[in-house]
């Protein structure tokens, strides 16, 4: 009897330890797996009306925000004494894409006014740091609700928070992480520990911002960026080499293999540098136009003056996933029942027709889809789970 009681007590202690386990510093594949699944819940709700399949075991949705600002929303999940704040990415609405287009840069600290109400923000301490105006406005729209909900969680025992998002949601996740860092600890709870994972996100600030962000958040629990090199979105809005395009050091680096020979990259950077002023002016004009067009949904917006720069910087230490495989899909499967086509069309060793015109072409943003990111995480770190999943891709994405 004593031995049975001891076993039960041990199991209870282990279970409690699992529920109360603190976030560990550094990248955790299991966290990436769970978070990439939560980022795909919006897709499953939109396509199938139910996202239960994408909510990992142990997670409970405790809050789903209303749509705010430029079609922004976030949701909160809880697992034990840890929580996840997941921010939705771009939607099909025009106003959501205006948030992306509003790519002029503003100072990383200042005040945004919406219908006269001030939203003081601070994403960095360096006065040279600049951030994406549209994403800063997105944070201004969701921050008050997000902070209030986080505070409620900490008052109810949450000690650890992971912020995540895919695409535009990933960009907002990074900025929200920076915003929370500069708030007084009393705003969210003095004991709250925060970590962040961003998937497929566009760039959010200039080099000064990213340098400070990396120095501040790469240590400790960490902040992680996972991208697919074949996905065009992480290369947006615009980044170029602002240093000397040709130098003796660079020639030596290429000769010794320390730096790849990239003539087209050099040409592109030179062209952007030469056209920097008109590009910056066009971006500012478009961003100003967006401010006027979103007034009906967001309210009258007053942003700090745009800065005369447009050179975004990628997050240091980004983790690359393998490009996502596109399945072989015939445009018209009825050709398999057409004897003349079957006899005439040559095939390769795998039995596929060699004529590419018979097959669907990969859609432009196939490499950006949130479910594909989740599958890629499984394929890299959890091969058994990858083999076991019912769908390797969503038919609606083909």
Secondary structure, 3 states (H helix, E strand, C coil): CHHHHHHHHHHHHHHHHHHCCCCCCCCCHHHHHHHHHHHCHHHHHHHHCCCHHHCCCCCEEEEECCCECCCECEEEEEECCEEEEEECCCCCCHHHHHHHHCCCEEECEEEEEECCEEEEEECCCCCCCEEEHHHHHHHHHHHHHHHHHHHHHHHCCCCEEEEEEECHHHHHHHHHHHHHHCCCHHHCCCCCEEEEEEECCCCCECHHHHHHHHHHHCCCCCEEEEEECCCCHHHCCCCCCCCCCCCHHHHHHHHCCCCCCCHHHHHHHHHHHHCHHHHHHHHHHHHHHHHHHCHHHHCCEECCCCCCCCCCCCCCCCEEECCCCCCCCECCHHHHHCHHHHHHCCECCCCCECCHHHECCCCCCHHHCHHHHHHHHHHHHCHHHHHHCCCCCCHHHC
